[in-house]
Amino acid sequence: MNTPKIGQHWPEQNGIYAGIARGFDGEPDGHIVLLDDMPPKEEMNWVNGVAWAVGLGNGARLPSRFEMALIGANICDKINPNGYYWSASEYSAAYAWFQYWFSSIPGYQVNSNKKNTHYVRAVRRLVL
C-alpha cells in the first residue's frame, strides 16, 4: 500500500490521510483516513451520527476518541476549526466523548449526553 503524506488527499480511500493510530482493546494498529463524505445535517445526535457513518459502508465509522486526538494533532486544519465533533467512544449508556477545537484551544475532549447534537465526520481504519 502506497500511503500519501499526512494531510494529503488519498483518492483511492476517498479522504484525507491522518496518520497511523495505535490499536486499543485488541484492535490492530492502522492507517486513519478522514473520509470526504459529509452528513446530511450539519449536526446530529450521537445515535444518528453513528448510524450515518456506518451507513457509508466499507468500514466507515465515527472515529474513536484516540483517533479524534490524532486527527486534531495532524489534520485539524482540514475540518471546521470551531466545532464539537462526536467520537464513537462511549462514556456511559447516556454519554459519549466528543472533541472540540477552537482557535485558542488546540483540542479538548469531554463527554456529552448522546441526545445533544454535534458535528460528525467518518473515518476508515486500514489495518497495517
Protein Blocks (a to p, Z undefined) as FASTA:
>chain_A
ZZddehiacfknopadebjcddeehiacddddddfbdcfbfbdcfklmmmmmmmngnoia
cddfklmmmmmmmmmmmmcfbbcdddfbdfblmbccdddddfklgbdcddddfkbccddd
ddddddZZ
